Amino acid sequence: MGTRGQTAGCKNDSPSALAEQQLCVLHFTLSLESGCAEMRRETALGNTGHERQREIMRFITENGEKLARVATSGLHLTDDLKARILSTFLTLMNLRENLDRASMRSSYGRHTVPR
């Protein structure tokens, strides 16, 4: 394990893959879940601009890679943490799918279909 996590009251260490975030695995997944929920609400409205969509895609990619590094780093993870990691991967995938659907809806409404 790495350094002590920075979340108040947390006694778990931050793995080296999460050194930049200074969060333990549990708090990292909780943070991702919260961020994804906010972005899903934002994209559900269909008003997300192209640059914001790119930011969300970067968020998904970067955090998915970090989560994969944590999951495959050889850390001893409890079954509960493994389940949480898998659930967080699913949340990231659902956000991506939601972003794709919102993008399709907005692009469909912008183009006229020739008759």
Biopython code that builds the backbone (N, CA, C, O; Angstrom):
import numpy as np
from Bio.PDB.StructureBuilder import StructureBuilder

atoms = [
    (1, "MET", "N", (0.838, -1.178, 0.000)),
    (1, "MET", "CA", (0.000, 0.000, 0.000)),
    (1, "MET", "C", (0.881, 1.238, 0.000)),
    (1, "MET", "O", (2.096, 1.154, 0.182)),
    (2, "GLY", "N", (0.260, 2.370, -0.204)),
    (2, "GLY", "CA", (0.993, 3.625, -0.292)),
    (2, "GLY", "C", (0.797, 4.475, 0.938)),
    (2, "GLY", "O", (0.990, 4.020, 2.066)),
    (3, "THR", "N", (0.412, 5.713, 0.711)),
    (3, "THR", "CA", (0.268, 6.689, 1.789)),
    (3, "THR", "C", (-1.130, 6.642, 2.382)),
    (3, "THR", "O", (-2.050, 6.052, 1.816)),
    (4, "ARG", "N", (-1.262, 7.274, 3.527)),
    (4, "ARG", "CA", (-2.565, 7.360, 4.202)),
    (4, "ARG", "C", (-3.506, 8.234, 3.381)),
    (4, "ARG", "O", (-3.104, 9.293, 2.897)),
    (5, "GLY", "N", (-4.768, 7.795, 3.218)),
    (5, "GLY", "CA", (-5.757, 8.561, 2.476)),
    (5, "GLY", "C", (-6.081, 9.880, 3.147)),
    (5, "GLY", "O", (-5.921, 10.015, 4.360)),
    (6, "GLN", "N", (-6.532, 10.845, 2.380)),
    (6, "GLN", "CA", (-6.790, 12.189, 2.899)),
    (6, "GLN", "C", (-8.241, 12.419, 3.315)),
    (6, "GLN", "O", (-8.583, 13.527, 3.729)),
    (7, "THR", "N", (-9.100, 11.411, 3.218)),
    (7, "THR", "CA", (-10.478, 11.566, 3.642)),
    (7, "THR", "C", (-10.549, 11.538, 5.166)),
    (7, "THR", "O", (-9.980, 10.657, 5.811)),
    (8, "ALA", "N", (-11.251, 12.508, 5.727)),
    (8, "ALA", "CA", (-11.345, 12.613, 7.185)),
    (8, "ALA", "C", (-11.917, 11.335, 7.778)),
    (8, "ALA", "O", (-12.962, 10.851, 7.346)),
    (9, "GLY", "N", (-11.231, 10.801, 8.760)),
    (9, "GLY", "CA", (-11.702, 9.613, 9.451)),
    (9, "GLY", "C", (-11.330, 8.303, 8.791)),
    (9, "GLY", "O", (-11.549, 7.244, 9.380)),
    (10, "CYS", "N", (-10.780, 8.334, 7.596)),
    (10, "CYS", "CA", (-10.420, 7.117, 6.877)),
    (10, "CYS", "C", (-9.074, 6.611, 7.386)),
    (10, "CYS", "O", (-8.101, 7.361, 7.457)),
    (11, "LYS", "N", (-9.035, 5.331, 7.736)),
    (11, "LYS", "CA", (-7.808, 4.741, 8.237)),
    (11, "LYS", "C", (-7.117, 3.861, 7.196)),
    (11, "LYS", "O", (-6.085, 3.253, 7.481)),
    (12, "ASN", "N", (-7.682, 3.793, 5.996)),
    (12, "ASN", "CA", (-7.110, 2.961, 4.937)),
    (12, "ASN", "C", (-6.024, 3.714, 4.183)),
    (12, "ASN", "O", (-6.050, 4.939, 4.070)),
    (13, "ASP", "N", (-5.079, 2.953, 3.677)),
    (13, "ASP", "CA", (-3.997, 3.536, 2.889)),
    (13, "ASP", "C", (-4.433, 3.750, 1.451)),
    (13, "ASP", "O", (-5.324, 3.070, 0.940)),
    (14, "SER", "N", (-3.789, 4.703, 0.819)),
    (14, "SER", "CA", (-3.999, 4.976, -0.596)),
    (14, "SER", "C", (-2.991, 4.153, -1.391)),
    (14, "SER", "O", (-1.787, 4.289, -1.171)),
    (15, "PRO", "N", (-3.456, 3.290, -2.324)),
    (15, "PRO", "CA", (-2.500, 2.525, -3.126)),
    (15, "PRO", "C", (-1.711, 3.448, -4.046)),
    (15, "PRO", "O", (-2.142, 4.564, -4.333)),
    (16, "SER", "N", (-0.561, 2.981, -4.503)),
    (16, "SER", "CA", (0.304, 3.824, -5.332)),
    (16, "SER", "C", (-0.402, 4.290, -6.605)),
    (16, "SER", "O", (-0.117, 5.381, -7.099)),
    (17, "ALA", "N", (-1.319, 3.479, -7.146)),
    (17, "ALA", "CA", (-2.051, 3.878, -8.349)),
    (17, "ALA", "C", (-2.963, 5.080, -8.100)),
    (17, "ALA", "O", (-3.376, 5.760, -9.039)),
    (18, "LEU", "N", (-3.270, 5.333, -6.827)),
    (18, "LEU", "CA", (-4.140, 6.453, -6.466)),
    (18, "LEU", "C", (-3.396, 7.513, -5.655)),
    (18, "LEU", "O", (-4.011, 8.307, -4.943)),
    (19, "ALA", "N", (-2.088, 7.516, -5.768)),
    (19, "ALA", "CA", (-1.277, 8.461, -4.993)),
    (19, "ALA", "C", (-1.659, 9.905, -5.294)),
    (19, "ALA", "O", (-1.702, 10.739, -4.389)),
    (20, "GLU", "N", (-1.936, 10.201, -6.552)),
    (20, "GLU", "CA", (-2.304, 11.562, -6.942)),
    (20, "GLU", "C", (-3.610, 11.999, -6.289)),
    (20, "GLU", "O", (-3.744, 13.151, -5.876)),
    (21, "GLN", "N", (-4.569, 11.090, -6.196)),
    (21, "GLN", "CA", (-5.874, 11.408, -5.603)),
    (21, "GLN", "C", (-5.823, 11.390, -4.081)),
    (21, "GLN", "O", (-6.655, 12.014, -3.422)),
    (22, "GLN", "N", (-4.854, 10.680, -3.523)),
    (22, "GLN", "CA", (-4.707, 10.503, -2.078)),
    (22, "GLN", "C", (-5.990, 9.960, -1.455)),
    (22, "GLN", "O", (-6.452, 10.442, -0.421)),
    (23, "LEU", "N", (-6.546, 8.956, -2.102)),
    (23, "LEU", "CA", (-7.764, 8.312, -1.623)),
    (23, "LEU", "C", (-7.550, 6.807, -1.525)),
    (23, "LEU", "O", (-6.789, 6.229, -2.301)),
    (24, "CYS", "N", (-8.220, 6.181, -0.574)),
    (24, "CYS", "CA", (-8.220, 4.725, -0.524)),
    (24, "CYS", "C", (-9.140, 4.227, -1.642)),
    (24, "CYS", "O", (-9.836, 5.016, -2.281)),
    (25, "VAL", "N", (-9.134, 2.925, -1.866)),
    (25, "VAL", "CA", (-9.933, 2.350, -2.955)),
    (25, "VAL", "C", (-11.419, 2.645, -2.743)),
    (25, "VAL", "O", (-12.116, 3.039, -3.678)),
    (26, "LEU", "N", (-11.892, 2.457, -1.531)),
    (26, "LEU", "CA", (-13.308, 2.696, -1.241)),
    (26, "LEU", "C", (-13.703, 4.135, -1.548)),
    (26, "LEU", "O", (-14.687, 4.370, -2.250)),
    (27, "HIS", "N", (-12.954, 5.092, -1.034)),
    (27, "HIS", "CA", (-13.315, 6.490, -1.244)),
    (27, "HIS", "C", (-13.118, 6.923, -2.697)),
    (27, "HIS", "O", (-13.823, 7.812, -3.175)),
    (28, "PHE", "N", (-12.178, 6.314, -3.397)),
    (28, "PHE", "CA", (-12.011, 6.607, -4.820)),
    (28, "PHE", "C", (-13.241, 6.150, -5.594)),
    (28, "PHE", "O", (-13.754, 6.890, -6.432)),
    (29, "THR", "N", (-13.718, 4.934, -5.321)),
    (29, "THR", "CA", (-14.905, 4.448, -6.036)),
    (29, "THR", "C", (-16.140, 5.271, -5.674)),
    (29, "THR", "O", (-16.970, 5.554, -6.538)),
    (30, "LEU", "N", (-16.266, 5.653, -4.412)),
    (30, "LEU", "CA", (-17.406, 6.488, -4.021)),
    (30, "LEU", "C", (-17.361, 7.835, -4.733)),
    (30, "LEU", "O", (-18.392, 8.349, -5.168)),
    (31, "SER", "N", (-16.172, 8.399, -4.850)),
    (31, "SER", "CA", (-16.003, 9.675, -5.552)),
    (31, "SER", "C", (-16.376, 9.538, -7.031)),
    (31, "SER", "O", (-17.047, 10.403, -7.594)),
    (32, "LEU", "N", (-15.930, 8.436, -7.654)),
    (32, "LEU", "CA", (-16.280, 8.207, -9.065)),
    (32, "LEU", "C", (-17.784, 8.046, -9.245)),
    (32, "LEU", "O", (-18.375, 8.613, -10.164)),
    (33, "GLU", "N", (-18.391, 7.273, -8.364)),
    (33, "GLU", "CA", (-19.843, 7.061, -8.449)),
    (33, "GLU", "C", (-20.594, 8.389, -8.353)),
    (33, "GLU", "O", (-21.546, 8.626, -9.096)),
    (34, "SER", "N", (-20.168, 9.236, -7.452)),
    (34, "SER", "CA", (-20.801, 10.542, -7.277)),
    (34, "SER", "C", (-20.609, 11.422, -8.517)),
    (34, "SER", "O", (-21.556, 12.046, -8.997)),
    (35, "GLY", "N", (-19.390, 11.463, -9.022)),
    (35, "GLY", "CA", (-19.108, 12.249, -10.229)),
    (35, "GLY", "C", (-19.896, 11.758, -11.424)),
    (35, "GLY", "O", (-20.412, 12.558, -12.205)),
    (36, "CYS", "N", (-19.993, 10.442, -11.570)),
    (36, "CYS", "CA", (-20.753, 9.872, -12.689)),
    (36, "CYS", "C", (-22.237, 10.212, -12.584)),
    (36, "CYS", "O", (-22.883, 10.509, -13.589)),
    (37, "ALA", "N", (-22.770, 10.169, -11.377)),
    (37, "ALA", "CA", (-24.190, 10.497, -11.185)),
    (37, "ALA", "C", (-24.469, 11.937, -11.604)),
    (37, "ALA", "O", (-25.470, 12.214, -12.265)),
    (38, "GLU", "N", (-23.580, 12.852, -11.217)),
    (38, "GLU", "CA", (-23.759, 14.255, -11.607)),
    (38, "GLU", "C", (-23.693, 14.417, -13.125)),
    (38, "GLU", "O", (-24.501, 15.138, -13.710)),
    (39, "MET", "N", (-22.737, 13.751, -13.757)),
    (39, "MET", "CA", (-22.587, 13.875, -15.209)),
    (39, "MET", "C", (-23.737, 13.209, -15.957)),
    (39, "MET", "O", (-24.140, 13.689, -17.016)),
    (40, "ARG", "N", (-24.266, 12.122, -15.428)),
    (40, "ARG", "CA", (-25.418, 11.483, -16.074)),
    (40, "ARG", "C", (-26.627, 12.414, -16.045)),
    (40, "ARG", "O", (-27.362, 12.515, -17.027)),
    (41, "ARG", "N", (-26.832, 13.096, -14.910)),
    (41, "ARG", "CA", (-27.939, 14.058, -14.841)),
    (41, "ARG", "C", (-27.715, 15.191, -15.844)),
    (41, "ARG", "O", (-28.648, 15.640, -16.509)),
    (42, "GLU", "N", (-26.480, 15.638, -15.939)),
    (42, "GLU", "CA", (-26.137, 16.720, -16.866)),
    (42, "GLU", "C", (-26.378, 16.307, -18.320)),
    (42, "GLU", "O", (-26.940, 17.080, -19.097)),
    (43, "THR", "N", (-25.963, 15.113, -18.687)),
    (43, "THR", "CA", (-26.109, 14.672, -20.081)),
    (43, "THR", "C", (-27.540, 14.267, -20.408)),
    (43, "THR", "O", (-27.946, 14.315, -21.569)),
    (44, "ALA", "N", (-28.309, 13.868, -19.395)),
    (44, "ALA", "CA", (-29.691, 13.461, -19.641)),
    (44, "ALA", "C", (-30.531, 14.605, -20.191)),
    (44, "ALA", "O", (-31.507, 14.372, -20.904)),
    (45, "LEU", "N", (-30.162, 15.826, -19.869)),
    (45, "LEU", "CA", (-30.905, 16.987, -20.362)),
    (45, "LEU", "C", (-30.692, 17.216, -21.852)),
    (45, "LEU", "O", (-31.501, 17.876, -22.504)),
    (46, "GLY", "N", (-29.600, 16.671, -22.393)),
    (46, "GLY", "CA", (-29.323, 16.811, -23.820)),
    (46, "GLY", "C", (-28.740, 18.152, -24.223)),
    (46, "GLY", "O", (-28.656, 18.454, -25.413)),
    (47, "ASN", "N", (-28.337, 18.959, -23.262)),
    (47, "ASN", "CA", (-27.792, 20.286, -23.560)),
    (47, "ASN", "C", (-26.272, 20.342, -23.415)),
    (47, "ASN", "O", (-25.693, 21.427, -23.355)),
    (48, "THR", "N", (-25.634, 19.195, -23.361)),
    (48, "THR", "CA", (-24.196, 19.148, -23.143)),
    (48, "THR", "C", (-23.464, 19.504, -24.436)),
    (48, "THR", "O", (-23.665, 18.863, -25.468)),
    (49, "GLY", "N", (-22.628, 20.513, -24.373)),
    (49, "GLY", "CA", (-21.862, 20.947, -25.537)),
    (49, "GLY", "C", (-20.754, 19.958, -25.889)),
    (49, "GLY", "O", (-20.411, 19.075, -25.103)),
    (50, "HIS", "N", (-20.206, 20.131, -27.086)),
    (50, "HIS", "CA", (-19.181, 19.205, -27.582)),
    (50, "HIS", "C", (-17.947, 19.192, -26.681)),
    (50, "HIS", "O", (-17.413, 18.122, -26.389)),
    (51, "GLU", "N", (-17.494, 20.346, -26.244)),
    (51, "GLU", "CA", (-16.297, 20.394, -25.401)),
    (51, "GLU", "C", (-16.550, 19.706, -24.062)),
    (51, "GLU", "O", (-15.678, 19.001, -23.553)),
    (52, "ARG", "N", (-17.726, 19.903, -23.493)),
    (52, "ARG", "CA", (-18.062, 19.244, -22.233)),
    (52, "ARG", "C", (-18.145, 17.730, -22.434)),
    (52, "ARG", "O", (-17.732, 16.969, -21.559)),
    (53, "GLN", "N", (-18.667, 17.292, -23.562)),
    (53, "GLN", "CA", (-18.718, 15.858, -23.855)),
    (53, "GLN", "C", (-17.304, 15.279, -23.905)),
    (53, "GLN", "O", (-17.060, 14.175, -23.420)),
    (54, "ARG", "N", (-16.384, 16.029, -24.491)),
    (54, "ARG", "CA", (-14.991, 15.576, -24.548)),
    (54, "ARG", "C", (-14.394, 15.496, -23.146)),
    (54, "ARG", "O", (-13.640, 14.568, -22.853)),
    (55, "GLU", "N", (-14.716, 16.451, -22.276)),
    (55, "GLU", "CA", (-14.238, 16.413, -20.892)),
    (55, "GLU", "C", (-14.771, 15.173, -20.169)),
    (55, "GLU", "O", (-14.039, 14.517, -19.428)),
    (56, "ILE", "N", (-16.025, 14.865, -20.385)),
    (56, "ILE", "CA", (-16.626, 13.687, -19.756)),
    (56, "ILE", "C", (-15.966, 12.424, -20.275)),
    (56, "ILE", "O", (-15.713, 11.501, -19.500)),
    (57, "MET", "N", (-15.682, 12.361, -21.568)),
    (57, "MET", "CA", (-15.000, 11.201, -22.140)),
    (57, "MET", "C", (-13.613, 11.034, -21.514)),
    (57, "MET", "O", (-13.202, 9.917, -21.196)),
    (58, "ARG", "N", (-12.897, 12.142, -21.339)),
    (58, "ARG", "CA", (-11.580, 12.068, -20.691)),
    (58, "ARG", "C", (-11.718, 11.561, -19.252)),
    (58, "ARG", "O", (-10.916, 10.747, -18.794)),
    (59, "PHE", "N", (-12.736, 12.047, -18.551)),
    (59, "PHE", "CA", (-12.999, 11.600, -17.187)),
    (59, "PHE", "C", (-13.198, 10.086, -17.152)),
    (59, "PHE", "O", (-12.609, 9.394, -16.322)),
    (60, "ILE", "N", (-14.031, 9.579, -18.058)),
    (60, "ILE", "CA", (-14.317, 8.140, -18.121)),
    (60, "ILE", "C", (-13.038, 7.357, -18.397)),
    (60, "ILE", "O", (-12.740, 6.377, -17.714)),
    (61, "THR", "N", (-12.289, 7.795, -19.399)),
    (61, "THR", "CA", (-11.077, 7.082, -19.798)),
    (61, "THR", "C", (-10.019, 7.095, -18.701)),
    (61, "THR", "O", (-9.491, 6.044, -18.336)),
    (62, "GLU", "N", (-9.709, 8.264, -18.178)),
    (62, "GLU", "CA", (-8.657, 8.378, -17.175)),
    (62, "GLU", "C", (-8.997, 7.608, -15.897)),
    (62, "GLU", "O", (-8.152, 6.908, -15.340)),
    (63, "ASN", "N", (-10.222, 7.742, -15.450)),
    (63, "ASN", "CA", (-10.593, 7.072, -14.210)),
    (63, "ASN", "C", (-10.802, 5.585, -14.397)),
    (63, "ASN", "O", (-10.560, 4.809, -13.472)),
    (64, "GLY", "N", (-11.244, 5.170, -15.572)),
    (64, "GLY", "CA", (-11.340, 3.745, -15.864)),
    (64, "GLY", "C", (-9.965, 3.095, -15.863)),
    (64, "GLY", "O", (-9.797, 1.981, -15.367)),
    (65, "GLU", "N", (-8.982, 3.796, -16.421)),
    (65, "GLU", "CA", (-7.612, 3.275, -16.415)),
    (65, "GLU", "C", (-7.055, 3.188, -14.997)),
    (65, "GLU", "O", (-6.407, 2.202, -14.648)),
    (66, "LYS", "N", (-7.301, 4.208, -14.180)),
    (66, "LYS", "CA", (-6.829, 4.183, -12.787)),
    (66, "LYS", "C", (-7.474, 3.027, -12.025)),
    (66, "LYS", "O", (-6.814, 2.314, -11.269)),
    (67, "LEU", "N", (-8.766, 2.861, -12.242)),
    (67, "LEU", "CA", (-9.483, 1.797, -11.557)),
    (67, "LEU", "C", (-8.956, 0.430, -11.993)),
    (67, "LEU", "O", (-8.828, -0.478, -11.171)),
    (68, "ALA", "N", (-8.653, 0.282, -13.273)),
    (68, "ALA", "CA", (-8.094, -0.982, -13.767)),
    (68, "ALA", "C", (-6.726, -1.247, -13.143)),
    (68, "ALA", "O", (-6.419, -2.381, -12.777)),
    (69, "ARG", "N", (-5.902, -0.201, -13.021)),
    (69, "ARG", "CA", (-4.583, -0.367, -12.400)),
    (69, "ARG", "C", (-4.720, -0.812, -10.947)),
    (69, "ARG", "O", (-3.980, -1.681, -10.486)),
    (70, "VAL", "N", (-5.666, -0.216, -10.230)),
    (70, "VAL", "CA", (-5.893, -0.591, -8.837)),
    (70, "VAL", "C", (-6.346, -2.050, -8.755)),
    (70, "VAL", "O", (-5.852, -2.819, -7.930)),
    (71, "ALA", "N", (-7.283, -2.415, -9.613)),
    (71, "ALA", "CA", (-7.873, -3.759, -9.562)),
    (71, "ALA", "C", (-6.877, -4.852, -9.939)),
    (71, "ALA", "O", (-6.994, -5.984, -9.469)),
    (72, "THR", "N", (-5.907, -4.528, -10.774)),
    (72, "THR", "CA", (-4.968, -5.544, -11.251)),
    (72, "THR", "C", (-3.568, -5.387, -10.665)),
    (72, "THR", "O", (-2.620, -6.011, -11.142)),
    (73, "SER", "N", (-3.435, -4.557, -9.635)),
    (73, "SER", "CA", (-2.111, -4.261, -9.082)),
    (73, "SER", "C", (-1.589, -5.318, -8.126)),
    (73, "SER", "O", (-0.433, -5.251, -7.709)),
    (74, "GLY", "N", (-2.396, -6.268, -7.777)),
    (74, "GLY", "CA", (-1.953, -7.295, -6.847)),
    (74, "GLY", "C", (-2.277, -6.974, -5.397)),
    (74, "GLY", "O", (-1.875, -7.710, -4.496)),
    (75, "LEU", "N", (-2.990, -5.896, -5.163)),
    (75, "LEU", "CA", (-3.406, -5.562, -3.796)),
    (75, "LEU", "C", (-4.348, -6.640, -3.288)),
    (75, "LEU", "O", (-5.099, -7.242, -4.056)),
    (76, "HIS", "N", (-4.298, -6.873, -1.991)),
    (76, "HIS", "CA", (-5.293, -7.763, -1.394)),
    (76, "HIS", "C", (-6.588, -6.968, -1.251)),
    (76, "HIS", "O", (-6.662, -6.027, -0.461)),
    (77, "LEU", "N", (-7.596, -7.347, -2.009)),
    (77, "LEU", "CA", (-8.884, -6.665, -1.967)),
    (77, "LEU", "C", (-9.932, -7.618, -1.409)),
    (77, "LEU", "O", (-9.981, -8.789, -1.786)),
    (78, "THR", "N", (-10.759, -7.116, -0.519)),
    (78, "THR", "CA", (-11.855, -7.933, -0.002)),
    (78, "THR", "C", (-12.870, -8.159, -1.114)),
    (78, "THR", "O", (-12.865, -7.451, -2.121)),
    (79, "ASP", "N", (-13.733, -9.141, -0.930)),
    (79, "ASP", "CA", (-14.777, -9.399, -1.913)),
    (79, "ASP", "C", (-15.694, -8.189, -2.075)),
    (79, "ASP", "O", (-16.171, -7.904, -3.174)),
    (80, "ASP", "N", (-15.935, -7.481, -0.973)),
    (80, "ASP", "CA", (-16.767, -6.273, -1.038)),
    (80, "ASP", "C", (-16.117, -5.196, -1.903)),
    (80, "ASP", "O", (-16.794, -4.537, -2.693)),
    (81, "LEU", "N", (-14.805, -5.018, -1.756)),
    (81, "LEU", "CA", (-14.104, -4.027, -2.570)),
    (81, "LEU", "C", (-14.075, -4.446, -4.039)),
    (81, "LEU", "O", (-14.213, -3.607, -4.929)),
    (82, "LYS", "N", (-13.898, -5.733, -4.289)),
    (82, "LYS", "CA", (-13.929, -6.226, -5.677)),
    (82, "LYS", "C", (-15.297, -5.949, -6.299)),
    (82, "LYS", "O", (-15.387, -5.519, -7.449)),
    (83, "ALA", "N", (-16.350, -6.197, -5.541)),
    (83, "ALA", "CA", (-17.703, -5.943, -6.044)),
    (83, "ALA", "C", (-17.910, -4.452, -6.301)),
    (83, "ALA", "O", (-18.536, -4.068, -7.290)),
    (84, "ARG", "N", (-17.384, -3.618, -5.410)),
    (84, "ARG", "CA", (-17.515, -2.166, -5.583)),
    (84, "ARG", "C", (-16.764, -1.709, -6.823)),
    (84, "ARG", "O", (-17.260, -0.862, -7.565)),
    (85, "ILE", "N", (-15.581, -2.252, -7.060)),
    (85, "ILE", "CA", (-14.803, -1.893, -8.248)),
    (85, "ILE", "C", (-15.564, -2.281, -9.513)),
    (85, "ILE", "O", (-15.646, -1.495, -10.457)),
    (86, "LEU", "N", (-16.119, -3.489, -9.534)),
    (86, "LEU", "CA", (-16.901, -3.917, -10.699)),
    (86, "LEU", "C", (-18.126, -3.033, -10.899)),
    (86, "LEU", "O", (-18.470, -2.682, -12.027)),
    (87, "SER", "N", (-18.771, -2.680, -9.813)),
    (87, "SER", "CA", (-19.935, -1.797, -9.900)),
    (87, "SER", "C", (-19.536, -0.425, -10.439)),
    (87, "SER", "O", (-20.278, 0.177, -11.215)),
    (88, "THR", "N", (-18.388, 0.061, -10.037)),
    (88, "THR", "CA", (-17.921, 1.365, -10.508)),
    (88, "THR", "C", (-17.568, 1.318, -11.990)),
    (88, "THR", "O", (-17.820, 2.275, -12.721)),
    (89, "PHE", "N", (-16.980, 0.197, -12.438)),
    (89, "PHE", "CA", (-16.743, 0.027, -13.879)),
    (89, "PHE", "C", (-18.071, 0.090, -14.642)),
    (89, "PHE", "O", (-18.162, 0.731, -15.689)),
    (90, "LEU", "N", (-19.081, -0.569, -14.118)),
    (90, "LEU", "CA", (-20.394, -0.547, -14.756)),
    (90, "LEU", "C", (-20.964, 0.868, -14.782)),
    (90, "LEU", "O", (-21.586, 1.266, -15.767)),
    (91, "THR", "N", (-20.760, 1.617, -13.725)),
    (91, "THR", "CA", (-21.223, 3.004, -13.677)),
    (91, "THR", "C", (-20.534, 3.848, -14.735)),
    (91, "THR", "O", (-21.178, 4.661, -15.398)),
    (92, "LEU", "N", (-19.213, 3.658, -14.902)),
    (92, "LEU", "CA", (-18.483, 4.379, -15.952)),
    (92, "LEU", "C", (-19.002, 3.993, -17.337)),
    (92, "LEU", "O", (-19.154, 4.851, -18.206)),
    (93, "MET", "N", (-19.273, 2.707, -17.539)),
    (93, "MET", "CA", (-19.799, 2.251, -18.829)),
    (93, "MET", "C", (-21.187, 2.828, -19.100)),
    (93, "MET", "O", (-21.495, 3.222, -20.225)),
    (94, "ASN", "N", (-22.022, 2.875, -18.061)),
    (94, "ASN", "CA", (-23.362, 3.447, -18.219)),
    (94, "ASN", "C", (-23.299, 4.936, -18.541)),
    (94, "ASN", "O", (-24.097, 5.438, -19.332)),
    (95, "LEU", "N", (-22.353, 5.640, -17.931)),
    (95, "LEU", "CA", (-22.177, 7.061, -18.244)),
    (95, "LEU", "C", (-21.793, 7.227, -19.706)),
    (95, "LEU", "O", (-22.315, 8.106, -20.392)),
    (96, "ARG", "N", (-20.887, 6.390, -20.182)),
    (96, "ARG", "CA", (-20.475, 6.453, -21.587)),
    (96, "ARG", "C", (-21.664, 6.200, -22.504)),
    (96, "ARG", "O", (-21.859, 6.916, -23.486)),
    (97, "GLU", "N", (-22.451, 5.193, -22.187)),
    (97, "GLU", "CA", (-23.626, 4.876, -22.988)),
    (97, "GLU", "C", (-24.635, 6.021, -22.954)),
    (97, "GLU", "O", (-25.222, 6.361, -23.981)),
    (98, "ASN", "N", (-24.836, 6.604, -21.800)),
    (98, "ASN", "CA", (-25.747, 7.740, -21.652)),
    (98, "ASN", "C", (-25.261, 8.925, -22.478)),
    (98, "ASN", "O", (-26.060, 9.617, -23.109)),
    (99, "LEU", "N", (-23.959, 9.156, -22.474)),
    (99, "LEU", "CA", (-23.358, 10.238, -23.261)),
    (99, "LEU", "C", (-23.572, 9.985, -24.754)),
    (99, "LEU", "O", (-23.899, 10.908, -25.500)),
    (100, "ASP", "N", (-23.390, 8.746, -25.189)),
    (100, "ASP", "CA", (-23.606, 8.401, -26.597)),
    (100, "ASP", "C", (-25.063, 8.624, -27.011)),
    (100, "ASP", "O", (-25.335, 9.170, -28.080)),
    (101, "ARG", "N", (-25.991, 8.197, -26.158)),
    (101, "ARG", "CA", (-27.416, 8.388, -26.471)),
    (101, "ARG", "C", (-27.769, 9.867, -26.547)),
    (101, "ARG", "O", (-28.494, 10.291, -27.448)),
    (102, "ALA", "N", (-27.262, 10.648, -25.612)),
    (102, "ALA", "CA", (-27.535, 12.091, -25.610)),
    (102, "ALA", "C", (-26.950, 12.740, -26.854)),
    (102, "ALA", "O", (-27.561, 13.633, -27.440)),
    (103, "SER", "N", (-25.776, 12.296, -27.252)),
    (103, "SER", "CA", (-25.133, 12.830, -28.446)),
    (103, "SER", "C", (-25.948, 12.497, -29.693)),
    (103, "SER", "O", (-26.106, 13.338, -30.579)),
    (104, "MET", "N", (-26.458, 11.284, -29.760)),
    (104, "MET", "CA", (-27.273, 10.884, -30.912)),
    (104, "MET", "C", (-28.573, 11.681, -30.964)),
    (104, "MET", "O", (-29.009, 12.088, -32.041)),
    (105, "ARG", "N", (-29.190, 11.905, -29.811)),
    (105, "ARG", "CA", (-30.436, 12.676, -29.779)),
    (105, "ARG", "C", (-30.207, 14.098, -30.254)),
    (105, "ARG", "O", (-30.989, 14.628, -31.044)),
    (106, "SER", "N", (-29.134, 14.719, -29.773)),
    (106, "SER", "CA", (-28.888, 16.117, -30.128)),
    (106, "SER", "C", (-28.447, 16.245, -31.579)),
    (106, "SER", "O", (-28.817, 17.217, -32.237)),
    (107, "SER", "N", (-27.670, 15.301, -32.102)),
    (107, "SER", "CA", (-27.250, 15.392, -33.505)),
    (107, "SER", "C", (-28.419, 15.106, -34.434)),
    (107, "SER", "O", (-28.487, 15.670, -35.526)),
    (108, "TYR", "N", (-29.348, 14.236, -34.020)),
    (108, "TYR", "CA", (-30.517, 13.948, -34.836)),
    (108, "TYR", "C", (-31.404, 15.189, -34.949)),
    (108, "TYR", "O", (-31.963, 15.457, -36.013)),
    (109, "GLY", "N", (-31.533, 15.934, -33.872)),
    (109, "GLY", "CA", (-32.372, 17.126, -33.877)),
    (109, "GLY", "C", (-31.751, 18.296, -34.636)),
    (109, "GLY", "O", (-32.467, 19.219, -35.028)),
    (110, "ARG", "N", (-30.459, 18.278, -34.849)),
    (110, "ARG", "CA", (-29.792, 19.403, -35.504)),
    (110, "ARG", "C", (-29.785, 19.302, -37.020)),
    (110, "ARG", "O", (-29.692, 20.320, -37.707)),
    (111, "HIS", "N", (-29.880, 18.118, -37.540)),
    (111, "HIS", "CA", (-29.791, 17.919, -38.987)),
    (111, "HIS", "C", (-31.179, 17.714, -39.585)),
    (111, "HIS", "O", (-32.019, 17.019, -39.014)),
    (112, "THR", "N", (-31.398, 18.319, -40.719)),
    (112, "THR", "CA", (-32.651, 18.097, -41.419)),
    (112, "THR", "C", (-32.478, 16.924, -42.359)),
    (112, "THR", "O", (-31.420, 16.741, -42.961)),
    (113, "VAL", "N", (-33.500, 16.156, -42.476)),
    (113, "VAL", "CA", (-33.462, 14.991, -43.354)),
    (113, "VAL", "C", (-34.010, 15.404, -44.722)),
    (113, "VAL", "O", (-35.148, 15.862, -44.821)),
    (114, "PRO", "N", (-33.207, 15.243, -45.776)),
    (114, "PRO", "CA", (-33.702, 15.618, -47.103)),
    (114, "PRO", "C", (-34.834, 14.692, -47.539)),
    (114, "PRO", "O", (-34.834, 13.496, -47.248)),
    (115, "ARG", "N", (-35.793, 15.280, -48.241)),
    (115, "ARG", "CA", (-36.944, 14.482, -48.715)),
    (115, "ARG", "C", (-36.891, 14.330, -50.193)),
    (115, "ARG", "O", (-37.766, 13.694, -50.780)),
]
sb = StructureBuilder()
sb.init_structure("model")
sb.init_model(0)
sb.init_chain("A")
sb.init_seg("    ")
for serial, (resi, resn, name, xyz) in enumerate(atoms, 1):
    if name == "N":
        sb.init_residue(resn, " ", resi, " ")
    sb.init_atom(name, np.array(xyz, "f"), 0.0, 1.0, " ", f" {name:<3s}", serial, name[0])
structure = sb.get_structure()
